[in-house]
Amino acid sequence: MSWPSNRPSHASLSRDEIDHLNARFAESDHMLGIQVTDSFEPFNQMNDMFTRAFWDETVRSEDTDSFFDSYRMGFAPRRGEGFSQKDFALRNAAWAISDIISNRGVAAGRREGFQASIENDTQVATEKVTVDDPAAEAAEIKRLARLFGADLVGITTLDLRWHYSAAVDTRDMTPRSNDLPEGITSVIVMGHAMDADLVDTYPSALAGASTGLEYSHEAAIAIQLATYIRNLGYEAIASMNDTALVIPYAIKAGLGEYGRNQMVITPEFGPRVRFSKIFTSLPLRSDVPKPLGIKQYCELCTRCAEACPPKALPFGEGESEPRNRSTIAGVKKWSADCEKCFSYWAKLKTDCAICMRVCPFNRRYQSFADRLFRRLATSRFRHLALWWVERRGTPARSKPKDWWARMRTR
């Protein structure tokens, strides 16, 4: 299917609105290393790589169709260790709860959590709980998010620059409006740490279970926290990969910094994190993030780019010109060639994430050596940390058969 030429812009910001937001957030953008240029345009979700695999004839292929079919065991190749029927079965089971949520709105063209926000099952209470202290309320919300299972929580201000200019109607893969209810002021961003042992087996279908587990976990956690807020009498929209780009929101909420591997690298888990968000009218004090020193290390390190099989990751400095239509325009950053990346995923019939596994920040941080690395890597001694990593070499991929062996003895 080709993209219709008369597509509506729906929630697109005007040039004046973009300029106003750029000026409003200029100071925090500079502090966090977010470089927005005059050519900035909000991203249209129709151009998301996974969405393009359904409508863009230059992307869709037998491989991409088989990639999606494999999540229903319609096509799960048995071609060696890490790609057996059991590996695919575990991966798909890990996705099960997320799939239930994302599939319930199919008739309305809403793939919840991915191409549409998660539909609310709870009405907003007619009586509002009074919030006299947004700072205390924010602290309580963070504790509750952790109670529900979030590993990281940050709060930031609504910033419409990062919202999709149009969402996707999955019935015919055409644009639709991407609106939020009136009164939304804050975004609660939650981080969900992926299983380290599974991540160590990338690339494999087995490793894909680490992704599915967190999407299933975050769907439940986001729904629970949004339900709590709605019961307080305030609007709350639970969201995963939908509605807005999560990476800038995670950075603005102080949860990490953007890395060469296109991921948010956190101090606690490195890049081994998935994120969800809640858009809310509940009065909350935003966090004031500070530079963490992670991005400066990435400027020296190219380990992820070296390890990328399709050579989709950049070696040089960030650029503001889009590499293809799946790259946001007007943000100076490291950008992957998403077409090359997804083509490799389609051949594997699962996600790759070698760039996550080989990242020097992908550590448990339980040992003194790991904590020392983090301290060096985020300081003026980062060259010493880089030398340490180069001397150590890239840790070998864990064998999926060893993961299964350990599972049987637990």
N, C-alpha and C positions, 0 to 999 in steps of 0.2 A: 504494500500500500504506500502510495506517495503522500507527502504532507500537503494538504490543500492550500492553495495560494491565497485564499480568502480567510485564513485563520484569524480569529479574534485575539486582541491583545489582553482583554479582560483586566487583570490586576496590574498591568504595566505601569510603572512610575513615569511621570513626565520628567523631562530634562531638568526643570526647575526643582522638582522634588528630589531628584538624585543629587543635584548640587547642594541643596539644603542639608540633606543627610550627610553628604561628604564633609561639609563644613561642621556640622554638629558633632560628628564622631572623629574629626581630624586628629585631635590630641590622643585619644585612646588608640586609634588606628596606628599612629606613629609609634606609640609606646609598645604596641603588640607586634609591630612589624608587618601590619596589613597595609599594602601599598595599592591604593585605588587611583587610577589615572582618569584623565578627561574622557577617555573612550569607554568607560565602564557602562555595562548594560546588565540588568538583572538577568539571571539565567532562566531559560524556558525549559521546563521539564520534558517537553517533547524531544529535546536534544540529549537527554540522559541516555547513556550507552545502552542500558537495558531496555529502555523504551524504544530506542531506534531499532533494536533487534526485531521489533514487530512491524514497524511501518517503513523503514528505510531499506530499499532494495540493494543499496551498496553494502549493507551490514548483514541483513538476514541471509541465512544459508542453511543447508542441511545440518551443519555442525551446530549453529546457534539454536535451531529447533530441537535438536537432540539434547543440547545442554539443558534446556528447560524441561524436556520430557523426562530426563534422568531423575528429576526430583519427584517423579511419580513412578519410578522404576519402569517407565515406558521404554527407556533406552539407557541401560546401565552396563557399559562394556566391562567384561571380565578380562582384564589384560594385565594381570600381575599384582604384586603386593601393593596394598593400599588402595586398590581399585576393584576388590572382590565384591560379590553380592553383599556380604556382611558389612563391608566398609560403606557401600552406598546405602544399605539399610539403616545403619546407625546415623549416617549423615541426615537422611530423610526423616528419621524419627526425631532427631534433634530439632528439625524445623517444624514439627507437627503443630505446636500451639500457635506459632506465628502464622502458619498456613491457615488454620481455622479462622483466625481474625482477618487475615487478608482476603480470604475467599468469601466471607459472608456478605460482602457488598457487590459481588460480581454482577448481579442483575441490574444494578444501578450504575455500573461502569466505574465502581470505586474499589480499587485494590488497596485496602486499608493498611496503613503503615508504610506504604511504598509509593503509590501514586495518588493517595488520598489520606487525609488524617483519619485517626481511629474514631469511628462513630461513637457518640456518647450513649450509654444505656441508662444514664441517670440525669434527671432534670436538675437544673440549678435550683437550690432551695429558695423559697420565697423570702425567707428571713435571713439577713446577713449577720454573721458574727462580726462584731466590731473589732477592728484592728487599729489599736492606738500606737503600736510600735512596730513599723515594718522590719526593723533590724531583728527584733526578737521573733517575729513571725517567720522571717527567712531562716533563722537558726533552727526553729522548730520544724519547718518544712524539710530542711536538710536531714534532720534526725529521722523524720518519718520516711523519707526516701530511702535512707539506709536500712530502716526497719523493714521496708518492703523488699529490699534486696539490692539496691543500687550500691556500687562500689565507690563512685565519685559523684559529687553534686556541686554545681555552681549555679549562680543566678546572674542574669544580665538583662539589659534593657532591650525591648523590641527594636529591631533594626530592619526595616523593610527592604533594604538593599539586597539582603540575602534570601528574600522570598522569591519563589518561582513566579515569573511573569505570567505563566499559565501552567495549570496542572494537566492531567491526562484523563480523558474518558476512555476507559479500557474496553468498552464495547466495540468501538470502531477506531481506537487510537487517534483521536482528534483532540485538540486543545479544549479545555473548559476553564471556568473561572477558578481562582485560587484565593478565595476570600476568607477572612476570619471574622468572628463576631465583633461588634463594637466594644470598645473599652479594654482591649488587651493591652497591657503595658509591660509585662515581664515575661521572660523565658527561663524556665527551670531546665537546666541541661544535666543529664545523668549519664555517667560512664559505667559500662558493664564489662568487666575484665573477662577475657577469653581464657579458656583452659590452656595453661602453658604446655602441658605434655602433648596435647593434641596439636597445638600450633607447631611444635617441634617436628611434626611429621609432614608438614607442607613440602611439596605439593602432593596431595593424595585426597581421595574421596573421604577417607577417615578424618583428615584434618578439617574438612568442611563441616564436620559435626561441631567444631568449636564456634563457627560462625552461626549455625542454626540454633545452637543452645542459647546464645546471647540474644538473638532476635526473639526467640520464644520467651526468654526471661524478661527482656525489656518491654515486650508487649504487655505482659501481665503487670509489671511494675508501673509502667506509665498509666495503664488503665486504673490501677488501684489508687495512685496518688491523685490523678485527675478526679476520680470519684470522690475522694476525701474533700478536695477543694470545692467541688460543686455542691457537696453537702454543707459546706460553710456558707453558701449563698453567692459564690463567685464563679465566673466563667473559667473553664479549664478545658483545653483541647489537647488530647494525648497524641503524640506524633513520633514517628521513627524516621524513615528516610524521606518522608513526604513534606509538603508545604514549604520548606525552606532548606537551604544548605546547612547541614549540621556542623561542618568543620569550622566556619567562622564563628558560629555561636558557641562552640566548645572552647575556642580560643578566647572569645570575649568574656566567657564565664570563668576564665582562669584555670581551666582544666589541663592545658598543655600548650604546645606550640607546633606549628606546621613544619613537617619534615620533607626532605627530598623525596621520600617514598609516597607522598601525597596523603599521608596520614597525620592525625594529631598524635604527637608523642608526649605521653604523660610522665611525670616524675615517678609515679608509683608502679606503672606497668609498661612503660615504653609505648610502642604502637599497638599493643595487644588489647585494644579497647574498642567496643562499639558504643554508640551514643544514641540516646533518645532525648526527647524534649517535651515540655508542656508549656503551651501558651496560655497565660492566665491574666485575669484582672485583679487577682488577690494582691493587696499592697505589700510589696516585698522590697527590701533594700538590695540593690545590685552589688555584686562583688566588685572589688577594684583589683583587677589582675595586674601582675607585674612581669617584666621579662624574666624568663627562666634560664636563659643561656643555652637552650637546646638547639634552637635554630642556628646559632653560631657554630655549633659542632657540625651540623649538617652541611654547612657551607664548606667545610674541609673534607667531609667524608663522602665517598661515592660508592660505598659497599653495596647498597641496594641496586643502584644502576648497573654495577658490574655483574650482579647476580641475576638480573632480569633476563629470562630466556628470550623473549621477543624484542628485547632492547627498547622497551617502551618508556623507560625512565630517563630523565635528563642528567647530563654530567655537569653542565655549566651553571651559570647564574639563572635566576628566575627571569621570565619574560612575561610581557603583558599582552602580546599578540596570541590569539587562540591557535593551537596546533591543529584543531579541527572543530567542528560544530559542537562537540561534546566538552569543550573547554570554555569556561566563563570568560567573557571579553572585558578587558580593562582592569584586570587585577594582576600586578606583577608578582609572579610566584613560580615555583617549579610546577610544571604541568606534564602529566603523562600523555603519551599517545594512546588515548583510550581505545582506539580502534585496534591497534596492535595488541593491547592488553587483553581485551575481551575476546579477540580472535584466538588467543592462546587458551583462555578459559574454555572456550567452546570446544577446542580440540581435546582438552583434558576431561570435559564433561563435569567439571567442578571448579571451584575458585582456586586460585593459585597461591597468592600471599607469600611467595618466597621472600619478597621485599620486607615483609613483616618479620619473618623468621630470622633473617640474617642481620637485621638492624642491631647495632651494638647496644641500643637501649632496651632491647628485648631480653630482659633479665628478671629473675625472681626478686631480687633486692633483699634476700634473706641473709646473705653472707656479707662479711666485711668487705671482701674484694669487690662485690657488685656495688655496694654503697660508695666505696672509694672511687670506683670508675665514674659513677654519676656525679660525684662531687668534683672530680677533676674535669670531666667532660663539659660541665656547665660553668666552669671558671676560666680564668685567664691561663690556666694550665692545660687547656683542652688539647694542645698539640701533644702533650705527654700521654693523654688518654688515647689519642689517635695512634701514637706509636705503640702503645700497649695492645690495642686492638689488632694492629697490623702484625705484631709479633705473635699474638695468640692465634691469628687466623680465624676463618669463619667456622663456627661449630658445625659438625656434620649433621645432616638430617637424621632424625631418629627413625628407625625402621618401624613401620606400622605393625609388623609381626611381633616386635618387642613390646609395643603398647598393648596388644591383645594378650600377650603372655603375662604382663604385669596385672592386667585386668582380671585374669583367671586366678591369680594368687592373692588378691586383695581380700 
